[in-house]
Every structure is written in structure tokens, then in C-alpha cells.
Amino acid sequence: MSHHTEELIKTIIKGLQEKKGKNIVTVDLTKINGSICEYMIIGEGNSPTQVSALSDSVWDIARKEANEKPLSIDGYKHATWIGMDYGTVLVHIFLPEQRQFYNLENLWADSFVNKIADID
């Protein structure tokens, strides 16, 4: 993993933790041929308001600390799921029921999933 990607991942996790994001995982897809990114970071919020706040926090902290802005953001209007594309890293912020439905962290058998402890 490049130093820049490592810093970006740290800042994204920090952004999620700042607004009390829960059940955060990183998914290492570097061993998956044809993957659209190197890493995914998945987290959740309890309400659309919190999902939006988590996205805003990730945007702010990644911009300030890693000098990165997402290439695109999807889902902001309804905020049941927001996807943020940072090129090498994709961020998915879900409501719990959406996250369960899409089950992204278990889609790739060869990926390595790392659970980040919740901060209370």
C-alpha cells in the first residue's frame, strides 16, 4: 500500500469516527483481479441525518489532512447509502438495513476484511 493511500484510509476512518460512525471495516481488494479500487471502507449511521454528517466529516477531514477530494459522491439526496469515490479507495456509508441488504464486505471471498473498533 502506498503511503498516500494509507494516509487517506486513516483520515477517512477518522472522519467516520468523528461523527460516531459504527461497524467500520476496511476491505483490502488489492489481490482481486479487475477490482475497481484497492480498498473499500464501509461504515454506518443510524439515520439519514447521521449518514449525511458522516459523509460531510469524511469529506472535510480527507481534504484537510490528506489533501484529497472525492472524484464523485452518490446517494447524498436520500442518504440511506452514500458512496464516495477517492480513486484507490471507495467509501460506503449505509443505514444498517441497507448495509445488511448489500452485504458488500462479504462479496469477495479473497478480500481481507479488517474491523475497526467502535469509539463510544
PyMOL commands that set and color helices and strands:
alter all, ss='L'
color gray80, all
select helices_A, chain A and resi 3-18+48-66+96-102+104-106
alter helices_A, ss='H'
color red, helices_A
select strands_A, chain A and resi 22-28+39-44+72-74+81-85+89-94+112-115
alter strands_A, ss='S'
color yellow, strands_A
deselect
rebuild
show_as cartoon
